[in-house]
Amino acid sequence: MRAAILHGPGDLGVESVPDPVVEQPTDAIVRVVAAGVCGTDLRGYAGQPGPVRGPRCGHEFVGVVTDTGPDVRTLRAGDLVVSPFQYSDGVCDPCTRGVPSSCRSGGMFGVDAGGGQAEAVRVPFADTTLVPAPVGPEDERVPALLALADVMSTGTHAIASAGLRRGATVAVIGDGAVGLCSVLAAHRAGAERVFLLGRHPGRLGTGTAFGATDLVTTRGEEAHAELAEATGGVGVDLVVDAVGEQQALDTAMAVVADGGALALVGGPHGGVNAMLCFLRNITITGGLAPARAYLPALVDDVLAGRLDPSPLFDLAVSLGDVASGYRAMADRTATKVLVRP
């Protein structure tokens, strides 16, 4: 089969690799229908720190089950399934505590297992990883289901982990896919006012469609002043950092209200002042999203027409042309790329 292979920074190609086969009784083989390119993939592509180092790529995919091990009970060949970006056994302490992202036997696709940017994937612990979606592979909702694999689950986690109350104010830093999904999740949770901090007109338009009430296109002190004026100097109840760099973390600390919360879901590469959080009673939440915990409800919402994050995908490419999708996201000419094998 064909799969995207990362040899080094900027060196991405599509090569022939062995077909995946059932190796453990709990495995399933999934023929990929659609895969995504994520910001985490871009970090590996750019040679920046992060989990993606190659050679296999991709951790977001929707596909059709083609084979299962003898211990798989809930899936059968022909089922369309959504995969979270990590696999998990469902029985260890972290899994039973609701954080399968910390599974002791788990791992990440494209890092610890085969990548989703391929024609097929071997999925460990299929019963407790994959979530069936009773539609066909040509269904128009497949892109919306694909968005749930990582970014929509992560945006949902940003809001849910903070226990956001209806009528609250939220600021989302970053207009990438995770930031936009955080806006959508905040709107769905009943936030009264949602500030989106970003600078790309197309993405800001999507943010507005997803529920952003205020757009902030400045940075640093200007952005701090703009939000202070908009909130009467109080600050916002919840700040979602969907970027992770130090400037974003500094902005988050500057605009959150005393007694408010910071949801860090952008993979922080900087730090926050713990003493300042202590003195201001700021709660730190977020973290690596336990996507599998959110997927069943999110899949139901997509199929029922209550949720549609598919506008995130503003470029589709074939697997053979996946390198152009990476370049488009790296050049900021695409928000998120959908890959069709």
Disulfide bonds with the S-S distance in Angstrom:
none
